Amino acid sequence: MVREEFMLKGIVSAVIGLLIACTQLTAQSLSASISRNPVTTGEQFQVTFTLNASGSAFEGPSFSEFSVLSGPNQSSSVQIINGNITQSLSFTYYLQAKTEGQFKIGSASIVCNGKKLESPPFTISVVKGQLQSQQGNQQPQQPGSEGVSAEDVFIRAIVDKTNVYRGEGVSVTFRLYTRVQLVNYALTKTASLNGFYSVDIPMPGQLDISKVETVNGVQYNYGDIRKSIAFPQQSGTLTIDAMEGECIARVRTQRKRNPNDPFDVFNDPFFNDPFFNRGFRDVKIALASHPVKITVKNLPPGAPASFKGMVGKFSFEATLDRNEANANDAISLRIKLNGKGNIRLFNAPAIEVPPGIESYEPKLTDNTTVNSGGVSGSRMYDYLLIPRNEGNYEIPAVTFSYFDLDKKSYESFTSGPFRLKVNKGVGGGSMSAMTPSRSEVQILSQDIRFIKTGPVNFISTRESFLRNPKWLIASVLPLLFITALLILKDRISKLNSDAADVRSRKATSIARQKLAAAKKHLDKNEHELFYNEVSKALWEFVSGKLRISHADLSKDSVNDALKQKHTAVEIIHQFNEAIDQCEMARFAGGYNSHSAAEMYNRASGVLTALQQTLKS
């Protein structure tokens, strides 16, 4: 009986499964939809392909006549309503119209249950739109009653100038504008500043959109997503890439009315008041700023030999803390640069010291600040000098040159030369002979012993002291020790002479220090400082290990260098993903302790994998 009941249940389940499969098979289709049609030139819109089942191997059509901002972005959903299971799979493209005309879009395809399905082709009409602003953003228009248009919420890249000299700072601000209620916001791609050395301006952890600005006669709330000062490192036309994101807008829905139905009570104008229309729906909107072109001019010819690329407005001085000292005393030579411009690119100048004076790597003190006006402040390098021999010395003059943006000419400062008098060091004189007094002489029995007149027995050691092992060891060991010290000193000097090699050797320890600092911020729930330290740990490590200067440091340069080192693709992907997540957390906010702890473990794993790959 039990067996028969079990078999009956199995047959019923199989029949039900077969019916569901047949129902799904007959209902499977791939449809295409467009957010609006027609669209205007420069307008952003969405094209979505939806399969009401599960599938694989999706192939989208060609959108060669449009700018593809993002896509295909895949999403899936499963719904269970009254025991009925429905599922769908969507692929969304975010496009921008470029030129007017009628454009036929071909079919997309996907494989579902072994069968290839195709969507029907459709046509997109592009009509002439209104003029665009200087930054390339669309002119705001009144939103439609059924949804949210690209003019209701958008990202704009704002720069303070588009024609600059190489090395001149450009203020770059990515600003979010909205005139609808936003319930969520996230970045999907941060803007790349390839060809620039950029310094980020500190931003609050959460996006504040409470400020108001009028754009082309329409009032928007806005908030700044990211601010940077970018210094172009090469001439020509450079591009500030688009920043991409997505947001959830909450819009009010209205009840549809039938104007021809006299019994529709809500057809009365009295009920048009928003009080009677309290329905809302959430709309997902893709955002993308327009790329911005920056024209970078070469600096004028005639640069002095001491010019090292500094551009801005600066003052310069070099000072010696004293002009007279004893041998082996420590002396400080300070070089200080004040002003505004690309001051953080000011590296320690090479100091020529005469023989007899030892010099050491300088200590850097950075007192610069970053705001919307640029980078300003001071950088100081303190050189430790130790004269070893007495005498009179002269340290050559130090010259600094820069390009003055106000005068459009090169300016130079010269400090020195510096004259130093070195006296004999303490303890440098000879020791005087000490003559004992009579009272210090010990008297043994008598002042003068009587001469021995009997036979004298001399004892022969039969061994020269030169052959004594103890004497040989005592003589040779100091020589070996001094030789080893000289070899070690020469080795250290050679290692420290190559700045790139020093940075490569110290990259691991610096990254560990940054991660340790990040862990402290994580324990204190200081998430903004935590992500900042993790980002620094990743960038400083690859900069040192791959010997990439800060001016050339970017994801593209790091990826190229890692590929040349035959680094696994998975490790490169993990590094890029960690950098992107840090940037998104820093500029888009939305911190939480769980994601921060995962970020710490992920960064540690990436650094460990890179360390094993880049062992030198």
KEKETOR-168238 format. One record per residue (C-alpha): residue number from 1; x, y, z. Coordinates in Angstrom, 3 decimals, padded with zeros to 6 digits. Layout:
residues N
SITE    i        px        py        pz
SITE  NUM         X         Y         Z
...
This chain:
residues 616
SITE    i        px        py        pz
SITE    1   000.000   000.000   000.000
SITE    2   002.795   002.345   000.925
SITE    3   004.653   001.446  -002.239
SITE    4   001.601   002.138  -004.419
SITE    5   001.049   005.503  -002.698
SITE    6   004.702   006.427  -003.279
SITE    7   004.485   005.515  -006.979
SITE    8   001.262   007.539  -007.340
SITE    9   002.912   010.627  -005.856
SITE   10   005.851   010.232  -008.238
SITE   11   003.549   010.000  -011.262
SITE   12   001.613   013.094  -010.191
SITE   13   004.849   015.082  -009.645
SITE   14   006.172   014.058  -013.059
SITE   15   002.916   015.079  -014.759
SITE   16   002.919   018.455  -012.995
SITE   17   006.582   019.049  -013.928
SITE   18   005.841   018.108  -017.557
SITE   19   002.904   020.504  -017.674
SITE   20   005.025   023.330  -016.252
SITE   21   007.803   022.605  -018.753
SITE   22   005.340   022.560  -021.639
SITE   23   003.779   025.810  -020.443
SITE   24   007.171   027.482  -020.196
SITE   25   008.222   026.122  -023.569
SITE   26   005.235   027.553  -025.322
SITE   27   005.560   030.924  -023.517
SITE   28   009.267   031.474  -024.020
SITE   29   010.085   034.627  -025.965
SITE   30   012.717   037.318  -026.208
SITE   31   011.220   040.798  -026.385
SITE   32   012.770   044.231  -026.911
SITE   33   011.702   047.542  -025.365
SITE   34   012.984   051.108  -025.500
SITE   35   012.532   053.679  -022.743
SITE   36   011.397   056.365  -025.207
SITE   37   010.957   056.678  -028.942
SITE   38   011.640   059.063  -030.621
SITE   39   014.690   060.456  -028.834
SITE   40   016.595   063.699  -029.341
SITE   41   020.245   064.073  -030.311
SITE   42   022.453   063.904  -027.221
SITE   43   019.708   062.255  -025.155
SITE   44   020.409   059.173  -023.048
SITE   45   017.934   056.268  -023.175
SITE   46   017.659   052.558  -022.472
SITE   47   017.083   049.516  -024.652
SITE   48   016.134   046.332  -022.775
SITE   49   015.870   042.751  -024.047
SITE   50   013.775   040.519  -021.771
SITE   51   013.445   036.721  -021.715
SITE   52   010.607   035.309  -019.608
SITE   53   012.673   032.240  -018.712
SITE   54   016.306   031.386  -018.100
SITE   55   018.856   031.334  -020.902
SITE   56   022.491   031.699  -021.892
SITE   57   024.797   032.850  -024.698
SITE   58   023.117   036.234  -025.168
SITE   59   024.214   038.213  -028.240
SITE   60   023.075   041.796  -028.635
SITE   61   022.574   043.697  -031.874
SITE   62   024.893   046.371  -033.230
SITE   63   024.437   049.924  -031.941
SITE   64   027.073   051.463  -034.233
SITE   65   025.023   054.623  -034.804
SITE   66   024.798   055.339  -031.062
SITE   67   027.213   055.866  -028.184
SITE   68   027.063   052.834  -025.897
SITE   69   027.456   054.249  -022.377
SITE   70   027.042   050.896  -020.645
SITE   71   025.819   047.393  -021.341
SITE   72   024.694   044.797  -021.712
SITE   73   023.884   044.882  -017.970
SITE   74   022.308   041.599  -016.952
SITE   75   019.630   041.226  -014.272
SITE   76   017.258   038.390  -013.350
SITE   77   014.172   038.028  -011.217
SITE   78   012.042   035.205  -009.831
SITE   79   008.493   035.753  -008.507
SITE   80   006.198   033.357  -006.659
SITE   81   002.577   034.524  -006.640
SITE   82  -000.116   032.156  -005.313
SITE   83   002.161   029.232  -005.997
SITE   84   002.874   030.304  -009.601
SITE   85   006.570   030.709  -010.366
SITE   86   007.631   033.226  -012.993
SITE   87   011.154   034.202  -013.889
SITE   88   012.754   036.636  -016.304
SITE   89   016.196   037.561  -017.563
SITE   90   016.949   041.088  -018.817
SITE   91   019.847   042.675  -020.692
SITE   92   019.904   046.485  -020.678
SITE   93   021.942   048.886  -022.810
SITE   94   022.347   052.564  -021.890
SITE   95   022.723   054.513  -025.119
SITE   96   023.089   058.071  -026.315
SITE   97   021.834   059.381  -029.639
SITE   98   024.474   061.050  -031.816
SITE   99   022.859   062.069  -035.116
SITE  100   019.387   062.538  -036.514
SITE  101   017.703   059.864  -038.601
SITE  102   015.819   056.577  -038.638
SITE  103   017.990   053.697  -037.401
SITE  104   016.971   050.064  -037.664
SITE  105   018.163   047.876  -034.811
SITE  106   018.585   044.204  -035.575
SITE  107   017.609   041.180  -033.525
SITE  108   019.203   040.044  -030.290
SITE  109   019.513   036.297  -029.669
SITE  110   019.738   033.944  -026.709
SITE  111   019.748   030.177  -026.178
SITE  112   016.887   028.865  -024.039
SITE  113   016.393   025.117  -023.396
SITE  114   018.609   024.319  -026.349
SITE  115   016.649   026.564  -028.699
SITE  116   017.879   029.866  -030.115
SITE  117   015.384   032.698  -029.657
SITE  118   015.528   036.053  -031.413
SITE  119   013.891   039.373  -030.594
SITE  120   011.990   041.258  -033.291
SITE  121   013.931   044.119  -034.949
SITE  122   012.768   047.667  -034.311
SITE  123   013.478   051.235  -035.427
SITE  124   014.688   054.169  -033.333
SITE  125   013.840   057.676  -034.494
SITE  126   016.309   060.417  -033.557
SITE  127   015.156   064.016  -033.932
SITE  128   017.057   067.254  -033.501
SITE  129   017.444   068.210  -029.854
SITE  130   018.143   071.484  -028.094
SITE  131   021.637   072.900  -027.869
SITE  132   023.964   071.377  -025.321
SITE  133   025.880   073.254  -022.703
SITE  134   029.613   073.777  -022.784
SITE  135   030.196   070.718  -020.639
SITE  136   028.197   068.555  -023.047
SITE  137   025.189   067.936  -020.769
SITE  138   021.679   067.870  -022.170
SITE  139   019.402   070.833  -021.788
SITE  140   016.810   070.137  -019.099
SITE  141   013.268   069.566  -020.260
SITE  142   010.066   069.044  -018.349
SITE  143   009.758   065.374  -017.298
SITE  144   006.974   063.240  -018.617
SITE  145   004.125   062.257  -016.344
SITE  146   004.782   058.547  -016.791
SITE  147   008.435   058.392  -015.800
SITE  148   011.763   060.085  -015.283
SITE  149   013.779   061.446  -018.183
SITE  150   017.517   061.910  -018.477
SITE  151   016.985   065.638  -017.880
SITE  152   015.522   065.022  -014.414
SITE  153   018.715   063.524  -012.972
SITE  154   022.185   063.540  -014.512
SITE  155   025.912   063.787  -013.756
SITE  156   027.966   066.655  -015.110
SITE  157   031.751   066.923  -015.242
SITE  158   032.699   070.533  -014.487
SITE  159   036.176   071.927  -015.129
SITE  160   037.374   075.450  -014.442
SITE  161   039.386   075.630  -017.682
SITE  162   039.790   073.615  -020.875
SITE  163   042.938   075.221  -022.318
SITE  164   046.014   074.934  -020.094
SITE  165   049.777   074.556  -020.083
SITE  166   051.420   071.240  -019.308
SITE  167   051.679   071.079  -015.522
SITE  168   048.941   073.662  -014.905
SITE  169   046.251   072.507  -012.482
SITE  170   042.665   071.909  -013.630
SITE  171   039.830   071.760  -011.099
SITE  172   037.566   068.788  -011.925
SITE  173   034.205   068.326  -010.191
SITE  174   031.707   065.535  -010.837
SITE  175   028.306   066.844  -009.743
SITE  176   024.965   065.049  -009.496
SITE  177   021.875   067.112  -010.379
SITE  178   018.316   065.990  -009.629
SITE  179   014.811   067.369  -009.464
SITE  180   013.238   064.084  -008.367
SITE  181   013.472   062.241  -005.067
SITE  182   016.407   059.820  -004.894
SITE  183   016.292   056.844  -002.537
SITE  184   019.590   055.224  -003.532
SITE  185   022.721   056.068  -005.470
SITE  186   025.898   054.172  -006.418
SITE  187   028.854   054.544  -008.756
SITE  188   029.474   051.813  -011.306
SITE  189   032.588   053.332  -012.907
SITE  190   034.873   056.073  -011.651
SITE  191   036.293   058.519  -014.155
SITE  192   039.831   057.818  -015.317
SITE  193   042.252   060.737  -015.481
SITE  194   044.801   059.202  -017.835
SITE  195   047.619   061.588  -018.658
SITE  196   047.063   063.590  -015.477
SITE  197   048.640   063.577  -012.046
SITE  198   045.594   064.122  -009.839
SITE  199   045.119   065.029  -006.187
SITE  200   041.692   064.372  -004.691
SITE  201   040.007   067.013  -002.552
SITE  202   038.670   065.518   000.724
SITE  203   034.920   064.919   000.542
SITE  204   032.326   064.004   003.211
SITE  205   031.431   060.348   003.553
SITE  206   027.814   060.793   002.476
SITE  207   026.537   062.569  -000.627
SITE  208   024.730   065.803   000.277
SITE  209   022.239   067.005  -002.365
SITE  210   020.647   069.769  -000.292
SITE  211   022.238   072.630  -002.257
SITE  212   020.307   074.274  -005.076
SITE  213   021.488   075.483  -008.496
SITE  214   019.661   076.732  -011.561
SITE  215   020.747   075.128  -014.844
SITE  216   019.341   076.589  -018.061
SITE  217   016.408   078.091  -016.204
SITE  218   015.524   074.905  -014.285
SITE  219   016.166   074.553  -010.561
SITE  220   017.987   071.413  -009.363
SITE  221   019.237   070.020  -006.114
SITE  222   022.837   068.979  -006.479
SITE  223   025.684   067.283  -004.671
SITE  224   029.374   066.932  -005.508
SITE  225   030.450   063.313  -005.961
SITE  226   034.168   063.863  -006.478
SITE  227   036.549   066.807  -006.658
SITE  228   040.127   066.679  -007.903
SITE  229   042.942   068.906  -009.019
SITE  230   044.420   067.361  -012.175
SITE  231   047.845   068.321  -013.518
SITE  232   048.388   067.289  -017.171
SITE  233   051.708   065.515  -017.692
SITE  234   051.762   065.603  -021.493
SITE  235   050.735   067.995  -024.226
SITE  236   047.952   067.508  -026.764
SITE  237   044.266   066.792  -026.242
SITE  238   043.564   064.814  -023.094
SITE  239   040.186   063.366  -022.140
SITE  240   038.567   063.219  -018.726
SITE  241   036.567   060.020  -019.086
SITE  242   032.925   059.631  -018.156
SITE  243   031.849   058.748  -014.645
SITE  244   029.021   056.219  -014.575
SITE  245   026.503   055.384  -011.905
SITE  246   022.931   054.460  -011.255
SITE  247   020.234   055.699  -008.931
SITE  248   016.743   054.808  -007.776
SITE  249   014.247   057.649  -008.222
SITE  250   010.913   057.612  -006.441
SITE  251   008.180   059.139  -008.590
SITE  252   004.497   059.701  -007.976
SITE  253   002.001   057.645  -009.966
SITE  254  -001.439   058.923  -010.919
SITE  255  -004.649   057.046  -011.359
SITE  256  -005.714   056.810  -015.003
SITE  257  -009.016   058.550  -015.617
SITE  258  -011.558   058.190  -018.349
SITE  259  -012.662   061.692  -019.405
SITE  260  -015.645   060.248  -021.331
SITE  261  -017.053   058.421  -018.315
SITE  262  -019.427   060.763  -016.444
SITE  263  -019.606   058.283  -013.556
SITE  264  -015.849   058.406  -012.923
SITE  265  -015.879   060.416  -009.703
SITE  266  -012.124   061.007  -009.915
SITE  267  -012.600   062.799  -013.218
SITE  268  -013.547   065.871  -011.236
SITE  269  -010.669   068.447  -011.239
SITE  270  -010.977   068.554  -007.464
SITE  271  -009.371   065.127  -007.292
SITE  272  -006.357   066.222  -009.378
SITE  273  -004.780   067.437  -006.159
SITE  274  -001.658   065.386  -005.213
SITE  275  -003.364   064.521  -001.926
SITE  276  -005.516   062.027  -003.803
SITE  277  -002.550   060.579  -005.737
SITE  278  -000.350   059.052  -003.085
SITE  279   000.976   056.155  -005.150
SITE  280   004.730   055.953  -005.793
SITE  281   007.014   053.725  -007.763
SITE  282   010.790   053.367  -007.848
SITE  283   012.567   053.830  -011.171
SITE  284   016.134   052.707  -011.823
SITE  285   018.078   055.244  -013.874
SITE  286   021.513   054.877  -015.437
SITE  287   023.755   057.919  -015.206
SITE  288   026.853   058.881  -017.163
SITE  289   028.680   062.167  -017.463
SITE  290   029.993   063.297  -020.811
SITE  291   033.750   063.085  -021.450
SITE  292   035.518   066.443  -021.303
SITE  293   038.360   067.391  -023.631
SITE  294   041.283   069.386  -022.234
SITE  295   043.697   071.078  -024.627
SITE  296   047.203   071.011  -023.153
SITE  297   049.835   073.362  -024.586
SITE  298   053.565   072.792  -024.451
SITE  299   055.515   075.172  -022.230
SITE  300   057.392   077.900  -024.112
SITE  301   060.947   077.168  -025.273
SITE  302   063.965   078.554  -023.427
SITE  303   063.564   076.692  -020.145
SITE  304   066.678   076.913  -017.916
SITE  305   068.697   073.801  -017.124
SITE  306   067.393   073.806  -013.548
SITE  307   063.727   073.622  -014.663
SITE  308   062.161   070.317  -013.578
SITE  309   058.527   070.837  -014.623
SITE  310   057.261   073.006  -011.756
SITE  311   054.360   075.245  -012.825
SITE  312   052.551   077.803  -010.681
SITE  313   053.664   080.595  -008.353
SITE  314   056.443   079.770  -005.888
SITE  315   059.112   081.145  -003.553
SITE  316   062.279   079.199  -002.800
SITE  317   065.035   079.273  -000.217
SITE  318   067.938   077.102   000.940
SITE  319   069.601   077.639   004.325
SITE  320   072.469   076.109   006.306
SITE  321   071.777   076.016   010.032
SITE  322   075.361   077.190   010.851
SITE  323   078.574   078.162   009.136
SITE  324   081.075   076.794   011.664
SITE  325   081.196   073.402   013.322
SITE  326   083.541   070.764   014.675
SITE  327   084.492   067.624   012.821
SITE  328   081.832   064.866   013.119
SITE  329   079.140   067.376   014.124
SITE  330   075.750   067.138   012.391
SITE  331   074.747   070.057   010.142
SITE  332   071.361   070.609   008.494
SITE  333   070.847   072.023   005.008
SITE  334   067.176   072.915   004.504
SITE  335   065.507   073.478   001.127
SITE  336   061.999   074.934   001.302
SITE  337   059.486   075.596  -001.474
SITE  338   056.360   077.690  -000.840
SITE  339   053.541   078.538  -003.208
SITE  340   050.663   077.232  -005.280
SITE  341   050.738   074.842  -008.220
SITE  342   051.962   071.294  -008.786
SITE  343   053.988   071.576  -005.579
SITE  344   053.563   067.912  -004.670
SITE  345   055.673   066.979  -007.693
SITE  346   058.642   068.861  -006.205
SITE  347   061.258   066.166  -005.542
SITE  348   064.412   066.468  -003.503
SITE  349   067.060   068.274  -005.600
SITE  350   070.510   066.770  -005.883
SITE  351   073.003   068.481  -003.535
SITE  352   076.692   068.513  -004.431
SITE  353   078.882   068.264  -001.344
SITE  354   082.696   068.479  -001.402
SITE  355   084.868   065.509  -000.406
SITE  356   085.257   065.246   003.350
SITE  357   081.531   065.801   004.017
SITE  358   079.075   062.939   004.175
SITE  359   075.460   063.528   003.111
SITE  360   072.380   061.413   003.796
SITE  361   068.931   061.008   002.244
SITE  362   066.806   064.079   003.011
SITE  363   063.775   064.076   005.279
SITE  364   060.571   065.375   003.667
SITE  365   058.073   067.588   005.503
SITE  366   054.880   068.167   003.505
SITE  367   052.584   070.988   004.624
SITE  368   050.345   071.236   001.555
SITE  369   046.561   071.536   001.422
SITE  370   044.105   070.782  -001.373
SITE  371   040.896   072.666  -002.072
SITE  372   038.890   073.860  -005.054
SITE  373   041.432   076.613  -005.636
SITE  374   044.279   074.138  -006.165
SITE  375   047.206   072.722  -004.215
SITE  376   049.154   075.158  -002.032
SITE  377   051.473   075.167   000.959
SITE  378   055.105   074.180   001.423
SITE  379   057.457   071.226   001.048
SITE  380   060.755   071.056   002.920
SITE  381   063.728   068.749   002.481
SITE  382   066.262   068.557   005.348
SITE  383   069.674   067.157   004.384
SITE  384   071.911   065.789   007.135
SITE  385   075.591   066.679   006.507
SITE  386   078.520   065.439   008.623
SITE  387   082.020   066.875   008.002
SITE  388   084.705   064.333   008.833
SITE  389   087.854   066.442   008.442
SITE  390   088.765   069.933   009.569
SITE  391   089.167   072.650   006.982
SITE  392   087.228   075.220   004.980
SITE  393   084.522   073.932   002.652
SITE  394   082.144   075.428   000.104
SITE  395   078.800   073.825  -000.766
SITE  396   077.723   074.931  -004.275
SITE  397   074.635   077.111  -004.742
SITE  398   071.203   075.506  -005.226
SITE  399   069.051   076.798  -008.106
SITE  400   065.304   076.317  -008.565
SITE  401   063.301   077.282  -011.662
SITE  402   059.591   077.244  -012.451
SITE  403   057.138   078.501  -015.030
SITE  404   055.107   081.462  -013.747
SITE  405   051.515   081.219  -015.001
SITE  406   050.837   084.905  -014.334
SITE  407   053.904   086.211  -016.144
SITE  408   053.968   083.404  -018.746
SITE  409   057.730   083.171  -018.278
SITE  410   060.370   081.128  -016.461
SITE  411   061.557   082.366  -013.069
SITE  412   064.644   081.219  -011.142
SITE  413   065.882   081.408  -007.537
SITE  414   069.446   080.780  -006.383
SITE  415   070.574   080.263  -002.791
SITE  416   074.221   079.943  -001.823
SITE  417   076.996   079.062  -002.152
SITE  418   077.408   078.067   001.500
SITE  419   080.791   078.355   003.226
SITE  420   081.539   076.072   006.157
SITE  421   084.483   076.169   008.549
SITE  422   085.219   072.858   010.254
SITE  423   087.386   072.819   013.361
SITE  424   089.237   069.871   014.860
SITE  425   086.848   067.577   016.630
SITE  426   086.784   066.933   020.351
SITE  427   089.463   064.370   021.339
SITE  428   091.452   064.990   018.202
SITE  429   094.709   066.084   020.013
SITE  430   097.591   063.787   021.066
SITE  431   097.794   062.457   024.560
SITE  432   100.559   063.935   026.769
SITE  433   103.061   061.658   028.514
SITE  434   102.388   061.063   032.140
SITE  435   105.484   060.926   034.454
SITE  436   104.858   059.169   037.765
SITE  437   105.985   060.932   040.923
SITE  438   108.353   059.400   043.409
SITE  439   105.546   058.562   045.777
SITE  440   103.929   056.475   043.092
SITE  441   106.933   054.130   042.839
SITE  442   106.389   050.956   044.860
SITE  443   109.427   050.037   046.977
SITE  444   110.052   046.331   047.126
SITE  445   112.396   045.432   050.095
SITE  446   115.006   047.942   048.941
SITE  447   115.512   050.680   046.391
SITE  448   118.260   048.906   044.392
SITE  449   118.746   045.182   044.456
SITE  450   122.297   043.818   044.563
SITE  451   123.616   042.393   041.313
SITE  452   123.516   038.662   041.049
SITE  453   127.035   037.197   040.852
SITE  454   126.240   033.500   040.587
SITE  455   125.380   031.496   037.427
SITE  456   122.235   032.497   035.614
SITE  457   119.841   029.932   034.192
SITE  458   117.945   031.306   031.158
SITE  459   114.685   029.625   030.180
SITE  460   114.035   029.310   026.440
SITE  461   110.375   029.252   025.275
SITE  462   111.542   027.763   021.969
SITE  463   108.571   029.527   020.253
SITE  464   108.328   032.967   018.724
SITE  465   105.365   035.073   019.861
SITE  466   104.620   035.609   016.190
SITE  467   103.603   031.961   015.998
SITE  468   101.322   032.193   018.972
SITE  469   097.702   031.430   017.801
SITE  470   096.259   033.908   020.244
SITE  471   098.396   036.696   018.820
SITE  472   097.496   035.729   015.257
SITE  473   093.775   035.725   016.049
SITE  474   093.969   039.049   017.866
SITE  475   095.804   040.569   014.876
SITE  476   093.700   039.179   012.018
SITE  477   090.198   039.567   013.459
SITE  478   090.197   043.409   013.517
SITE  479   091.374   043.477   009.901
SITE  480   088.604   041.095   008.850
SITE  481   086.033   043.114   010.784
SITE  482   087.133   046.407   009.197
SITE  483   087.110   044.821   005.718
SITE  484   083.594   043.488   006.256
SITE  485   082.401   046.908   007.395
SITE  486   083.866   048.579   004.308
SITE  487   082.232   046.025   001.997
SITE  488   078.892   046.415   003.788
SITE  489   079.086   050.212   003.604
SITE  490   079.846   050.073  -000.117
SITE  491   076.966   047.661  -000.658
SITE  492   074.522   049.900   001.230
SITE  493   075.696   052.969  -000.704
SITE  494   075.107   051.205  -004.014
SITE  495   071.664   050.009  -002.953
SITE  496   070.604   053.466  -001.755
SITE  497   071.950   055.191  -004.867
SITE  498   069.090   053.790  -006.947
SITE  499   065.932   055.536  -005.721
SITE  500   063.643   053.228  -007.712
SITE  501   065.332   050.162  -006.235
SITE  502   064.929   051.599  -002.729
SITE  503   061.212   052.188  -003.344
SITE  504   060.862   048.644  -004.674
SITE  505   062.516   047.146  -001.597
SITE  506   060.454   049.240   000.782
SITE  507   057.133   048.717  -001.034
SITE  508   056.108   045.703   001.038
SITE  509   056.862   047.323   004.400
SITE  510   055.064   050.536   003.390
SITE  511   052.005   048.572   002.269
SITE  512   051.960   046.692   005.585
SITE  513   052.145   049.966   007.496
SITE  514   049.220   051.360   005.474
SITE  515   047.164   048.220   006.106
SITE  516   047.964   048.384   009.822
SITE  517   046.777   052.002   009.880
SITE  518   043.653   050.970   007.948
SITE  519   042.934   048.241   010.540
SITE  520   043.057   050.828   013.336
SITE  521   040.574   053.045   011.481
SITE  522   038.367   049.993   010.859
SITE  523   038.331   049.142   014.579
SITE  524   037.243   052.722   015.309
SITE  525   034.541   052.643   012.566
SITE  526   036.350   055.473   010.743
SITE  527   035.353   054.119   007.353
SITE  528   036.414   057.050   005.184
SITE  529   039.938   057.021   006.628
SITE  530   039.960   053.209   006.385
SITE  531   039.241   053.139   002.624
SITE  532   041.745   055.941   002.079
SITE  533   044.551   053.936   003.752
SITE  534   043.636   050.714   001.899
SITE  535   043.714   052.592  -001.420
SITE  536   047.124   054.063  -000.548
SITE  537   048.463   050.608   000.412
SITE  538   047.471   049.130  -002.963
SITE  539   048.735   052.055  -005.067
SITE  540   052.025   052.508  -003.129
SITE  541   052.804   048.789  -003.384
SITE  542   052.399   048.529  -007.167
SITE  543   054.094   051.911  -007.664
SITE  544   057.185   050.721  -005.790
SITE  545   057.323   047.141  -007.018
SITE  546   056.643   047.991  -010.662
SITE  547   058.789   051.168  -010.489
SITE  548   056.043   053.404  -011.843
SITE  549   056.260   057.080  -010.918
SITE  550   053.270   058.705  -009.252
SITE  551   052.766   060.922  -012.298
SITE  552   052.342   057.862  -014.569
SITE  553   050.405   055.771  -012.055
SITE  554   047.021   054.562  -013.340
SITE  555   045.133   051.298  -013.676
SITE  556   046.163   051.066  -017.331
SITE  557   049.879   051.497  -016.588
SITE  558   049.695   049.016  -013.696
SITE  559   047.811   046.448  -015.777
SITE  560   050.346   046.731  -018.622
SITE  561   053.264   046.331  -016.208
SITE  562   051.649   043.329  -014.468
SITE  563   051.040   041.647  -017.825
SITE  564   054.723   042.139  -018.705
SITE  565   055.560   040.399  -015.410
SITE  566   053.332   037.461  -016.543
SITE  567   050.941   038.046  -013.654
SITE  568   047.845   035.849  -013.604
SITE  569   044.746   037.473  -015.097
SITE  570   042.783   036.651  -011.949
SITE  571   045.246   038.564  -009.756
SITE  572   045.065   041.609  -012.070
SITE  573   041.269   041.434  -011.955
SITE  574   041.318   041.228  -008.136
SITE  575   043.570   044.297  -007.946
SITE  576   041.313   046.333  -010.279
SITE  577   038.216   045.229  -008.386
SITE  578   039.768   046.220  -005.039
SITE  579   040.740   049.654  -006.384
SITE  580   037.264   050.210  -007.863
SITE  581   035.540   049.235  -004.616
SITE  582   037.782   051.589  -002.628
SITE  583   037.056   054.434  -005.044
SITE  584   033.320   053.760  -004.985
SITE  585   033.285   053.647  -001.187
SITE  586   035.323   056.844  -000.917
SITE  587   033.353   058.915  -003.410
SITE  588   029.875   057.375  -003.230
SITE  589   029.720   056.694   000.507
SITE  590   027.445   053.965   001.830
SITE  591   029.903   052.567   004.363
SITE  592   029.127   049.622   006.596
SITE  593   031.320   047.569   008.913
SITE  594   030.665   044.273   007.141
SITE  595   031.755   045.512   003.696
SITE  596   034.762   047.307   005.221
SITE  597   035.927   044.117   006.951
SITE  598   035.562   042.210   003.674
SITE  599   037.518   044.961   001.919
SITE  600   040.362   044.607   004.434
SITE  601   040.601   040.843   003.879
SITE  602   040.372   041.277   000.101
SITE  603   043.144   043.901   000.043
SITE  604   045.391   041.707   002.219
SITE  605   044.867   038.796  -000.143
SITE  606   045.596   040.915  -003.229
SITE  607   048.811   042.276  -001.712
SITE  608   049.935   038.770  -000.714
SITE  609   049.298   037.443  -004.225
SITE  610   051.121   040.389  -005.817
SITE  611   054.044   039.978  -003.398
SITE  612   054.488   036.340  -004.409
SITE  613   054.272   037.248  -008.107
SITE  614   056.602   040.271  -007.990
SITE  615   059.379   038.816  -005.859
SITE  616   062.617   040.471  -006.835
